[in-house]
Amino acid sequence: MTAGTAGPEADKRSGSKTQIAAVIGSGVIGGVDAIGFAVASATLFFAGSLASGIGMAAGVCILSSVILCLSVAWRSDIRGNVAQIQDMGVAVLTGTLATTAGQMQASADNRVATAFAIIALSSLATAMLLCVTGWLRAGRVVRYFPLEVLAGFMAGTGWLLATGSMATMTSGTLGLEGWFELRNLDMLMKFLPALVFGVVLYVAMTRLGHPATMLAVLCFGIAVFYVWLFATGGTIEGATAAGLLPAVNVETALQLPFPSQAELVDWNVVTLAIPAIVTIAILSLFATLMNTSALELISGHETRMDEELKTTGYANAGVALIGGAPGYSDLTVSSLAVRLGVRTRGAGFIMAAVLLLGFAFTGEIVGHIPVFVSGGFILYFGIDLMKNWLVDTYKRFSLREWGVVVLILVFVACYGFLVAIVAGFLIATILFAYSYANTPVVRNAMFLADLPSSTERTGAEAAYLSDTGNGVKILQLQGFLFFGTTEQVLAQIRPAIEQRSGPRLQSIIINFRRVTNIDSGSASAFQRVQTLAKRHGFHLILCGLSDAMGNTLMRAGMSFKEEDGVSVREDLDRALEFAENMLLAQRAAGASSLVTLTERFAENGQHAEKLARLFAAAERTAYAAGETIIHAGDDADVLHFLESGRAMIARKLANGELKRLRTMSSGAILGEMAFCLGVKRTADVIAEEPSIILSLAVAKLRELEHSEPDLAILLHRLISRALAEKVFVANRIIEYADGE
């Protein structure tokens, strides 16, 4: 027994040790990487005239990552999920701070305080947008934003990070022109160490892919610098004076900008940065959704997206209080924790502990990290973003979609992120309109000759409708109709108006049953269709309209009066019946649609005498309009013939409403299916107008089969013909109505 239990206990202890190692390993790696990114971000934020704030900025960035990490690790549905400040905000803030607070004609303290205010407001705006989106449960809706436009923003972010790294290293111009300044050999040599380090880091991460690789390369870069420094007889003080190490005021490294520096902020300058602040909030929202969605795929665990947004929003609100930059889930470290099998929230807490340790020694850490390492670190993130969203998307996107990515990147490079964001949303709107305008909204188009109504007609009427049915065109629409798609409807109508061969266009039926809604632009287009109907003398029949769509059409000036050439029917079948009746009304004078049963079933005058004898043997009953002739559920022991009038076959729905299945005119057989099968009646038959019914009981049929077999055979032929006609019509409806 002892030997039998030792194995599971040993496995349990081994599993616990593996779990502890995974938690500690991912937490330490994430913490060190986050410290490196925080220091690099501070160096990028507070370059040039803002350099006096680097120490404080590094501490604030590290502490911001602590707040983000603890909040997300505590509340996220994914146990290994951790967060920190992110490159999206860093990229946009770098240019914003350089062009606003960095160019203030004020003291260094005023510039630094104003810069921190801009950073804090960007976090606050991010917090508000994330929380509002979560409260409105709109997290899934935001995902409908065009991916190619978002890819352009991400590639533009990479460009800004690379440009910021270059400008920080060379003290040159921040923007496209700054890259041209590298033609100056002195500036190129300043940037070259960061470029080499960034490329080495990128290659190492691409080949190896493990987050620990980043930590190893960072340590290697720092080690190489100090080996070179001491080998050449240099000192730390000399390297700081030469700009190889950042000059940091250790006393301010552990200080927070607010509330002590609030009175130094120039709020007029801050207002100039509002467009950038809004941009950061929007991009952070999309990036949060993207990273969280990616973690769902990696972990196989679906999150409550709106709750994730609110959690990240609350964390950013805390970051704003200390003047920190916005952040969200870190995909690299979080995916590492998930892949290592972390099943607890410990990884986030370990990472936060490492960050707090780094915060305690912020001054010493910042002052001893070479500038080229910080610059190369940021450059790596820029290169990685452009590779992922510009280079890799070339194979995944269509040429048109990839062209949008390039176009937005060009806007970012030439005009800045604010212009690019406006251009991006404009492009997204145009792309949506273009794409949806090319989505078919005409589900199918046909003629009345192809799709008759369910109303049963006499042979002469059916033949007439078959000959003239191409004068009635049927358009079945689908989806959401707006100004860009309604042109497809007009494109179907114009050829029907202009045709010179075949029957003249009498009516156009437009079925809205599968239309979700229409906008005012499409409503105006349908008003133009009504104008065409008046001009060219055809009738417009609308069916399947909801109340909302009808109101929209009327607001556009459309009239639903039949004297204005427009009729509205409840559904397609009633619209088809209405169009058929209009055609039948145009038949030659004297032609009657009412026929006797003998005329209806006699074949070229044959069997007239037999039919007269058959119907004479039936029982005649009169029914008033609305009276039920056959009840669903009754025994099918009687066969009915509609001598005159009209009857509707209907089925009662679950909500109590009657759904019309078919309309029968004089000369029709009623209830023959259930009669032949010997089953219960499956539908009601209701008189639509005063009608005369001839009824033949099954007992009478049996008597005829024995006494007058030729008469019984004729009756069975009539039933077979009626069934065949119904099957034929049903097949036509299924074929052309496409599920209507």
Secondary structure by P-SEA (a helix, b strand, c coil): ccccaaaaaaaaaaaaaaaaaaaaaaaaaaaaaaaaaaaaaaaaacccccccaaaaaaaaaaaaaaaaaaaaaaccccccbbbcccaaaaaaaaaaaaaccccccccaaaaaaaaaaaaaaaaaaaaaaaaaaaaaccccccccccaaaaaaaaaaaaaaaaaaaaaaaacccccaaaaaacccaaaaaaaaaaaaaaaaaaaaaaacccaaaaaaaaaaaaaaaaaaaaaacccaaaaaaacccccccccccccccccccccccaaaaaaaaaaaaaaaaaaaaaaaaaaaaaaaaaaccccaaaaaaaaaaaaaaaaaaaccccccccaaaaaaaaaaccccaaaaaaaaaaaaaaaaaaaaaaacccaaaaaaaaaaaaaaaaaaccccccccccaaaaaaaaaaaaaaacccaaaaaaaaaaaaaaaaaaaaaaccccccccccccccccccccaaaaaaaaaccccbbbbbbbcccccccaaaaaaaccccccccccccccbbbbbccccccccaaaaaaaaaaaaaaaaabbbbbbccccaaaaaaaaaacccccccccccccccaaaaaaaaaaaaaaaccccccccccccccccccccaaaaaaaaaaabbbbbbccccccccccccccbbbbbcbbbbbbbbbccccbbbbccccccccccaaaaaaacccccbbbbbcccbbbbbbcaaaaaaaaaccaaaaaaaaaaaaaaaaaaaaaaaaaaaccccc
